[in-house]
Amino acid sequence: MQVLLIEDDAQLAEAVVIALKRDNFSVNHVSNGKHALLAVETSSPDIIVLDLGLPDIDGIDLLKKFRRLKFFNPTLILTARDSLQDKIKGLDSGADDYLAKPFEMDELLARLRALERRLSSASCAIISIGDISLDTNSHELKIDEVTHDLCRREYMLLKALMESGNKIQTREVLENKLYSWGEEISSNAVEVHVHNLRKKLPQHFIQTVRGVGYVVKNS
Ligand code: CA
């Protein structure tokens, strides 16, 4: 799951980036509206966290521009403007959720997980396909009620595959979900994680679609 954080307060942004990465989101950060528009156009984030008080473009205006760019993924507004009027204006402009500063990091993470669930076919915290289930709160993989440990990227990769149901995920899309901008990534990173995941999963659960990507199949 790729989050775009649009926040000009460097200290707060850094704290949010660290917390999100720890919670297995891949996160890209921009500090002004111009870069935010570019990021939405070029990297199609899954979720946006938007500060309203930006140096160049007002957050509400930016939100309207995203909608004009046909970006309709969940957007959470993060702002010091906590009056009821601002809240209403934000939600009326198409925001999906609203969190007033100062906020608890745990609350932001819980709200992002809720938005994330809205994006996926999973309506609750547990994504299940056949006997295989992935708990998006505890990050545990269960196969036939037996719990298996996953490393961070394995978890992110399996979640991306399982929540997309029977839609094939390309390697490029998966790389975007697993790695933030500027993170070092080897050319076969996704293949390596798939290889390691396959050792823990039933044979044929993750299928390779040659030249395209990967898909999970319950067979
Ligand atoms: Ca600000």
Residues whose N, C-alpha, C, O or C-beta is under 5 A from the ligand:
A	BS01	CA	D8 D9 D51 G53 L54
